[in-house]
Amino acid sequence: MEASEAEASTQSDRKEDGAPSGRGEDGPQTKKASLKRTRNTKAKKTKKPRVSRTFQPGYTVHEGEDMLFVISSSTSQYNYSAWVPKKKGRRKKAAAGGKLKGTQVKTKKAVRAKPKLENKPVTKEEEVVDLFVPQRKSDHRWGQSLPEELLINIFKMVVDQDGAVPFLCRVGRVCRLWNVAASSPVLWHRVTVGHCWVAPGRNQLPQTEMKVKDTLTWLAEHRFSQLRDFSLCHWKKNVDFTLETVSQFCPHLRSVKLSHCHGVTAKGFTSLGLHSRSLQSLNLQYSEFNVIGLLDYLEDHGSQIKQILFTHGLKNDRLLTAITRGCCPDLELLEVNTELDSKDCELPVCIQALQISCPKLKTFRMLNVRPRHKAMRTGTDLPSGFPLLEELCIATTHYSYMRDKDLLDILFDSPKLRVLDLRGCLRITPAGLAMLPCLELECLFWGQYFSRHLSTSPVRGLHMVTQKWSQTLRQLDIANHPFPEEDLELAMSHLAQATEADRLHSLNLSGTKITPQALRSVIGQATALDYLNLSSCRYLPRGAKRIYRGQEDVRQLLNKLV
């Protein structure tokens, strides 16, 4: 090795001096010594053969009595996803001139051949497990072999839950049979059309707007022949066009609801007056409409209207004034509401004038509205009250000024009252409720739910309320009332003495001073009680202060209190 290195160094020196490396002038030179190094032959490492792992599915199939359960394995998702560090190997030296070494050979990856499928007979278990692959040619046509009446009944269940649009429009494109069933007029009695989504800050394209109009016109001509109730939600444009189209092709229209809609002018109400002779209900809550156009419609066709619902506002209050003047003599439902976060919720109303102009009123709701009594002009007829009234709701989130006398002025001639909602009315006393002429009250909602207006002064007399309606009450809500323990115990004893044990269904005692002894008496007798609210009741043991739903849950509480 040292000699060869020396010869190599001398030859390199000759090349630097310019002497030729072949034959010289003095004669031939000795043969050049081999510059290649001798390599020691080493035994090559034998590579381990690759072991092919069979893929294991991440689920198992278990056969039950009437169904198959596909259960995922808990560890299958981690079997092959663990991170494995790379093995540290020697860096390969690059050959001179960018060429590969003579011994380096590219190896091709071995490709495993796919196993050949044998035509084996399919067992019954495999046939049951493979549920998602049709086994016969006629299996995918099961929907076309159903009777039309059965399809209509199935579609009707979906329509009652989710609405006719867009469900019936989609299933009508499946096949001819489904199209015939989806076009049945029985399924199109109630329709709700929502808005077409548009990106915020952008207007609807003219082509899209034209498609919406064409679609609505086609539905009105071919599907709305037996339409009864129509609702339009969150439409900012083309509301008048929709009212004109629907009223023109729907002679049996009875109810129109416009929720959060804008741009309703007198043109739309005029079209309703010309074509919809059977219209009885108008719901305009949270919508902007032309009040003058609506008033003109009520002056001409108010005698056929039985239900009116609108939102309190500076302009909309003129509608209530027109109703008290007698434009809707057959009105049965009147509802006035407002936004929960609205500051101006005072509504001036003359109850006596309303009693004279609407003697057939059955439902009167003023939701989150603080009614302000307006005096009636002298020389008019004495009011006859609301003899047919069944529901009165004056619930509010603000402070209410209604007293016992104001409540009696509304209900002094309402013996058929069934539902009374006084949530938020802090000035109403148990003595005032006991003076009401209604003897068959079923639902009394009298809870206080807003901490800034809660009353802390003790109030007595709840036993008078429960004693008067113990035989008829189905739902009672007295949440957060500061009744003393003795009064609550006496009131619950009156409820427990009801002749019908399955009468009371809901009882809300949240935030009261109810005791386990008083609670035990009413729970033991009210066998139909399926809702009981005992949250924030300080006099109950720990673990019992919660909401109970279901008769079995209430029974378990009774066992704990014994």
C-alpha positions in Angstrom: 0.0 0.0 0.0 2.8 2.4 0.8 4.6 1.7 -2.5 1.6 2.2 -4.6 1.0 5.5 -2.8 4.5 6.6 -3.5 4.3 5.8 -7.1 1.1 7.6 -7.4 2.7 10.7 -5.8 5.6 10.6 -8.2 3.4 10.3 -11.2 1.4 13.3 -10.0 4.6 15.3 -9.6 5.6 14.4 -13.2 2.3 15.6 -14.5 2.8 18.9 -12.7 6.3 19.3 -14.3 5.0 18.6 -17.8 6.7 15.3 -18.4 4.8 12.8 -20.5 3.4 9.7 -18.7 3.9 7.3 -21.7 7.1 6.5 -23.6 9.9 9.0 -22.9 12.9 10.0 -24.8 15.3 7.6 -23.1 13.1 4.5 -23.9 10.0 2.8 -22.7 9.1 3.0 -19.1 7.8 0.3 -16.8 4.2 -0.5 -16.7 2.1 1.7 -14.5 1.3 0.1 -11.2 -2.4 -0.5 -10.5 -3.9 2.3 -8.6 -7.0 0.4 -7.5 -7.2 -0.7 -3.9 -8.0 -4.2 -3.2 -11.3 -4.7 -1.5 -11.9 -7.1 1.2 -14.8 -9.3 0.4 -17.3 -9.2 3.1 -20.4 -11.3 3.5 -23.5 -9.6 2.3 -26.3 -9.1 4.8 -29.3 -11.2 4.0 -32.5 -9.2 3.9 -35.5 -10.4 5.9 -38.5 -11.2 3.8 -41.4 -8.9 4.1 -44.3 -10.2 6.1 -47.7 -9.3 4.6 -50.2 -8.3 7.3 -53.8 -9.0 6.7 -56.0 -5.9 7.1 -58.4 -6.1 10.0 -61.6 -4.1 9.8 -62.3 -1.5 12.5 -65.7 -2.9 13.3 -67.5 -6.1 14.1 -71.0 -7.1 13.1 -73.3 -8.7 15.7 -76.7 -10.2 14.8 -79.6 -9.3 17.1 -83.2 -10.4 17.2 -84.5 -8.0 14.6 -81.5 -5.9 13.5 -77.7 -6.0 13.0 -75.3 -4.0 15.1 -72.1 -2.6 13.6 -69.8 -1.9 16.5 -66.5 -0.2 16.0 -63.4 -1.6 17.7 -61.9 0.6 20.4 -58.3 -0.1 19.4 -58.6 -0.5 15.7 -58.0 3.1 15.0 -54.6 3.0 16.7 -53.3 -0.3 15.3 -51.7 1.1 12.2 -51.5 4.8 12.9 -48.6 4.8 15.5 -45.6 6.9 14.5 -42.5 4.9 13.8 -39.1 6.7 13.7 -36.9 6.2 10.7 -33.9 3.9 10.9 -30.5 5.5 11.0 -28.4 4.2 8.1 -25.1 5.1 6.5 -25.0 8.0 4.1 -24.2 6.8 0.6 -21.2 8.5 -0.9 -21.9 10.1 -4.3 -19.8 8.7 -7.1 -17.3 10.8 -9.0 -18.8 12.6 -12.0 -22.4 12.2 -10.7 -22.5 8.5 -11.8 -23.8 5.7 -9.8 -21.4 3.0 -8.5 -21.1 -0.1 -10.4 -22.5 -2.2 -7.7 -25.6 0.0 -7.0 -28.6 -1.5 -8.7 -32.2 -0.2 -8.6 -34.6 -2.6 -7.2 -38.2 -2.7 -8.1 -40.9 -2.9 -5.4 -42.6 -6.3 -5.3 -46.2 -6.1 -6.2 -48.5 -8.6 -4.6 -50.9 -10.3 -6.9 -54.6 -9.9 -6.1 -56.2 -13.1 -4.9 -58.6 -14.7 -7.3 -62.2 -14.8 -6.2 -63.7 -18.2 -6.2 -67.3 -18.7 -7.0 -68.4 -20.0 -3.6 -72.0 -20.3 -2.6 -73.1 -17.4 -0.4 -74.2 -18.5 3.1 -77.3 -17.1 4.8 -75.2 -15.2 7.3 -73.3 -13.4 4.6 -76.5 -12.6 2.8 -78.0 -11.1 5.9 -74.8 -9.1 6.8 -74.6 -7.5 3.3 -77.6 -5.2 3.7 -76.5 -2.3 1.6 -75.9 -4.3 -1.7 -79.1 -5.3 -3.6 -79.1 -9.1 -3.9 -81.8 -9.2 -6.6 -82.5 -7.1 -9.6 -85.9 -6.1 -8.4 -84.7 -4.9 -4.9 -84.0 -1.4 -6.0 -87.6 -0.9 -7.2 -89.3 -1.4 -3.9 -90.4 2.3 -3.9 -92.2 1.8 -7.2 -94.2 -1.2 -6.0 -95.8 0.6 -3.0 -99.4 1.6 -3.2 -100.0 5.2 -3.9 -102.2 5.6 -0.8 -99.4 4.2 1.4 -96.9 6.6 0.0 -99.3 9.5 0.6 -99.6 8.5 4.2 -95.9 8.3 4.7 -95.4 11.7 3.0 -98.1 13.2 5.2 -96.2 12.2 8.4 -93.1 13.9 7.2 -95.1 17.0 6.0 -96.7 17.4 9.4 -93.3 17.4 11.1 -91.0 19.2 8.6 -93.4 21.0 6.2 -94.3 20.5 2.6 -91.5 22.6 1.1 -88.9 21.5 0.1 -89.6 17.9 1.0 -92.4 17.3 -1.5 -90.4 19.1 -4.2 -87.5 16.8 -3.7 -89.3 13.4 -3.5 -91.3 14.3 -6.5 -88.2 14.0 -8.6 -87.5 10.4 -7.6 -89.8 8.6 -10.0 -93.2 8.9 -11.6 -95.1 7.1 -8.7 -93.5 9.4 -6.1 -94.3 12.4 -8.3 -97.9 11.5 -8.4 -98.1 10.8 -4.7 -96.2 14.1 -3.9 -98.6 16.1 -6.0 -101.7 15.0 -4.1 -103.6 18.1 -2.9 -104.0 16.5 0.6 -100.3 17.1 1.3 -100.4 20.8 0.3 -102.9 22.1 2.8 -100.2 23.9 4.8 -97.1 25.4 3.2 -94.2 27.5 4.6 -91.8 29.1 2.3 -88.5 30.5 3.6 -86.1 33.0 2.1 -83.5 32.3 -0.5 -80.1 32.6 1.1 -78.0 35.5 -0.1 -74.5 36.4 1.0 -74.4 39.3 3.5 -74.0 42.6 1.8 -75.1 41.4 -1.6 -78.3 41.6 -3.5 -80.1 38.8 -5.2 -79.2 38.4 -8.8 -81.9 39.2 -11.4 -81.7 35.7 -12.8 -82.1 34.1 -9.4 -85.0 36.4 -8.6 -86.7 35.4 -11.9 -86.3 31.7 -11.0 -87.9 32.3 -7.6 -90.9 34.0 -9.2 -91.3 31.2 -11.8 -91.0 28.5 -9.2 -93.6 30.2 -6.9 -96.0 30.7 -9.8 -95.6 27.0 -10.9 -96.3 25.8 -7.4 -99.4 28.0 -7.1 -100.8 26.8 -10.4 -100.0 23.0 -10.0 -99.9 22.4 -6.2 -101.7 25.0 -4.2 -105.3 24.3 -5.4 -106.3 23.1 -1.9 -104.0 25.3 0.1 -105.4 26.4 3.5 -102.5 27.9 5.5 -99.6 29.8 3.9 -96.6 31.2 5.7 -93.8 33.4 4.3 -90.7 33.9 6.4 -87.7 36.4 6.1 -88.6 37.8 2.7 -87.3 41.2 2.0 -88.5 41.5 -1.6 -91.4 40.3 -3.8 -93.8 39.9 -0.9 -96.6 41.7 -2.8 -96.0 39.4 -5.8 -96.2 36.3 -3.6 -99.5 37.5 -2.0 -101.0 38.2 -5.4 -100.0 34.9 -6.8 -101.1 32.8 -3.9 -104.4 34.6 -3.5 -105.2 34.3 -7.2 -104.7 30.5 -7.4 -105.8 29.5 -3.9 -109.5 30.0 -3.4 -109.6 28.1 -0.1 -106.9 30.2 1.6 -107.8 30.7 5.3 -104.6 31.8 7.0 -101.7 34.1 6.0 -98.6 34.5 8.1 -95.8 37.0 7.3 -92.9 36.6 9.7 -89.9 39.0 9.5 -91.0 40.2 6.1 -90.5 43.7 4.6 -92.1 45.7 1.8 -95.7 44.7 2.2 -97.8 47.5 0.6 -101.4 48.1 0.1 -101.3 46.3 -3.2 -100.8 42.9 -1.4 -103.8 43.5 0.9 -105.9 44.6 -2.0 -105.2 41.3 -3.8 -106.2 39.4 -0.7 -109.5 41.3 -0.6 -110.2 40.6 -4.2 -109.5 36.8 -4.3 -109.3 35.4 -0.8 -112.9 35.4 0.3 -112.3 32.6 2.9 -109.4 34.3 4.7 -109.9 34.3 8.5 -106.4 34.7 10.0 -103.7 37.4 9.6 -100.4 37.0 11.4 -98.1 40.0 10.8 -95.7 39.7 13.7 -92.2 41.1 13.3 -93.0 42.3 9.8 -93.1 45.8 8.3 -96.3 46.5 6.4 -98.3 49.4 5.2 -100.7 50.2 8.1 -103.1 52.3 6.0 -103.4 49.5 3.4 -104.3 47.0 6.2 -106.8 49.4 7.7 -108.5 49.8 4.3 -108.6 46.0 4.0 -110.2 45.6 7.4 -112.8 48.3 6.8 -114.0 46.3 3.7 -113.4 42.7 4.8 -112.9 42.9 8.5 -116.1 40.9 9.2 -114.5 37.7 7.9 -111.4 38.0 10.0 -111.3 35.9 13.2 -107.6 36.1 14.2 -105.2 39.0 14.1 -101.6 38.9 15.4 -99.2 41.8 15.2 -96.2 43.4 16.9 -96.4 46.5 19.0 -95.1 49.7 17.4 -95.7 53.4 17.0 -97.5 52.8 13.7 -99.1 49.5 14.4 -101.0 50.7 17.4 -103.4 52.3 15.0 -104.5 48.8 14.2 -105.6 48.2 17.8 -107.6 51.4 17.8 -109.4 50.3 14.6 -110.3 47.0 16.2 -111.8 48.7 19.3 -114.0 50.7 16.9 -115.7 47.6 15.6 -114.0 46.7 12.3 -113.7 43.0 13.3 -116.9 42.1 15.1 -116.3 38.3 14.9 -112.7 38.4 16.2 -111.9 35.4 18.3 -108.1 35.7 18.8 -106.1 38.9 19.4 -102.4 38.8 20.1 -100.1 41.8 20.5 -96.4 41.1 21.3 -93.1 42.9 21.2 -89.4 42.2 21.1 -87.8 41.0 24.4 -85.2 43.7 24.4 -87.5 46.5 23.4 -87.6 49.5 25.8 -91.0 51.0 24.8 -93.5 48.3 25.7 -96.4 50.4 26.9 -99.6 49.8 25.0 -102.6 52.2 25.5 -105.8 50.2 25.2 -109.4 50.7 26.2 -110.6 47.4 27.6 -114.2 48.5 27.8 -114.3 49.5 24.1 -112.7 46.2 23.2 -115.3 44.3 25.1 -118.1 46.0 23.2 -116.6 45.7 19.8 -115.3 42.1 20.1 -117.9 40.1 22.2 -116.8 36.8 20.7 -113.2 37.0 21.7 -111.9 33.7 23.1 -108.1 34.3 23.3 -106.5 37.6 24.4 -102.7 37.8 24.6 -100.5 40.8 25.4 -97.0 39.3 25.5 -94.2 41.4 27.0 -96.5 44.4 26.7 -97.5 46.7 29.5 -101.1 47.7 28.9 -102.1 51.2 29.9 -105.8 51.7 30.6 -107.6 54.3 28.5 -110.8 55.8 29.8 -113.9 55.3 27.8 -116.0 58.2 26.6 -119.1 58.9 28.5 -122.5 58.2 27.1 -121.6 54.8 25.6 -123.2 51.5 26.4 -122.0 49.6 29.5 -119.5 46.8 28.6 -120.6 43.2 28.7 -117.2 41.8 29.4 -115.7 38.8 27.5 -118.3 36.0 28.1 -116.6 33.6 25.7 -113.0 34.3 26.8 -111.0 31.1 27.5 -107.4 32.4 27.6 -105.9 35.6 29.0 -102.1 36.2 28.8 -100.5 39.3 30.2 -97.0 37.9 30.7 -94.1 40.4 30.7 -90.4 40.7 31.3 -90.8 44.3 32.6 -92.5 45.7 35.6 -96.3 45.5 35.3 -98.7 48.0 36.7 -101.7 45.7 36.6 -103.5 45.4 39.9 -106.4 43.3 41.2 -109.0 45.8 40.0 -107.6 46.0 36.5 -107.7 42.2 36.2 -111.2 42.1 37.5 -112.3 44.7 34.9 -111.1 42.3 32.2 -112.5 39.1 33.6 -115.6 40.2 35.5 -117.8 38.3 33.1 -115.6 35.4 31.9 -116.9 32.2 33.5 -115.3 30.0 30.8 -111.7 31.0 31.4 -109.3 28.0 31.2 -105.8 29.6 30.9 -104.5 32.6 32.9 -100.9 33.7 32.4 -99.8 36.4 34.9 -96.0 35.9 34.9 -94.3 39.2 35.9 -97.5 40.7 37.4 -96.2 41.4 40.9 -99.1 43.5 42.1 -101.7 40.7 41.7 -102.5 39.2 45.0 -104.0 35.8 46.0 -107.1 37.6 47.3 -107.6 39.2 43.9 -107.4 35.8 42.1 -109.9 34.3 44.5 -112.4 37.0 43.5 -112.4 36.1 39.9 -115.7 34.6 38.6 -114.1 31.8 36.6 -114.6 28.5 38.4 -113.0 26.0 35.9 -109.5 27.3 35.6 -107.0 24.7 34.4 -103.7 26.5 33.9 -102.4 29.2 36.2 -98.9 30.7 35.4 -98.0 33.1 38.1 -94.2 32.8 38.5 -91.6 35.6 38.9 -88.6 35.0 36.7 -86.7 38.3 36.6 -84.5 39.0 39.6 -84.4 42.8 39.4 -88.2 42.9 39.9 -88.6 40.1 42.5 -90.6 40.9 45.6 -89.1 39.8 49.0 -92.0 40.9 51.2 -93.9 37.8 52.5 -97.3 37.3 50.9 -100.0 35.0 52.3 -103.2 33.6 50.9 -102.0 30.9 48.4 -104.3 28.4 50.0 -107.3 30.4 48.8 -106.2 30.0 45.2 -105.5 26.2 45.5 -108.8 25.7 47.4 -110.8 27.4 44.7 -109.3 25.5 41.8 -108.1 22.3 43.4 -110.6 20.2 41.4 -109.7 21.7 38.0 -106.0 22.7 38.0 -103.8 20.9 35.6 -100.8 23.2 35.6 -99.6 25.5 38.4 -96.6 27.8 38.4 -95.8 29.9 41.5 -92.0 30.1 41.0 -90.0 32.5 43.2 -93.0 33.7 45.2 -92.1 34.4 48.9 -95.0 32.5 50.5 -94.2 31.2 54.0 -93.8 27.5 54.8 -97.2 27.2 56.6 -99.1 28.8 53.7 -97.4 26.5 51.2 -98.1 23.4 53.3 -101.8 24.4 53.6 -102.0 25.1 49.8 -100.5 21.7 48.9 -102.9 20.0 51.2 -105.8 21.5 49.2 -104.3 20.2 46.0 -103.9 16.7 47.6 -107.6 16.7 48.5 -108.7 16.8 44.8 -111.3 14.2 43.9 -109.5 13.2 40.7 -106.0 12.0 41.4 -104.9 12.2 37.7 -105.8 15.9 37.4 -102.6 17.7 38.2 -99.8 17.2 35.5 -97.3 20.1 36.1 -96.2 21.9 39.2 -93.5 24.5 39.4 -92.3 25.4 42.9 -88.8 26.7 41.9 -87.4 29.2 44.4 -90.1 28.7 47.0 -90.0 27.7 50.7 -91.6 24.3 50.1 -90.8 21.7 52.8 -90.5 17.9 52.4 -93.7 17.3 54.4 -95.8 19.6 52.2 -94.3 18.2 49.1 -94.9 14.6 50.2 -98.6 15.2 50.6 -99.2 16.4 47.0 -96.9 14.0 45.3 -98.5 11.0 47.0 -102.0 11.9 45.7 -101.2 13.4 42.3 -100.5 10.2 40.4 -100.5 11.9 36.9 -97.8 14.4 37.9 -95.1 14.2 35.2 -93.3 17.6 35.6 -92.0 18.9 38.9 -89.6 21.8 39.3 -87.8 22.0 42.7 -84.7 23.9 41.7 -83.4 26.5 44.2 -85.7 25.2 47.0 -83.7 25.9 50.1 -85.8 23.9 52.5 -85.3 20.6 50.7 -82.5 18.2 51.3 -79.4 18.1 49.1 -79.9 16.2 45.9 -83.6 16.9 45.6 -83.4 20.4 44.2 -83.8 19.8 40.5 -86.3 19.3 37.8 -88.2 16.0 37.6 -89.6 14.8 34.3 -91.8 11.7 34.0 -94.0 9.9 36.5 -91.3 7.4 37.3 -88.8 10.1 38.2 -91.4 11.8 40.5 -92.1 8.4 42.2 -88.5 7.9 43.0 -88.5 11.3 44.7 -91.4 10.2 46.8 -89.5 7.2 48.0 -86.6 9.4 49.1 -88.9 11.8 51.0 -90.6 9.0 53.0 
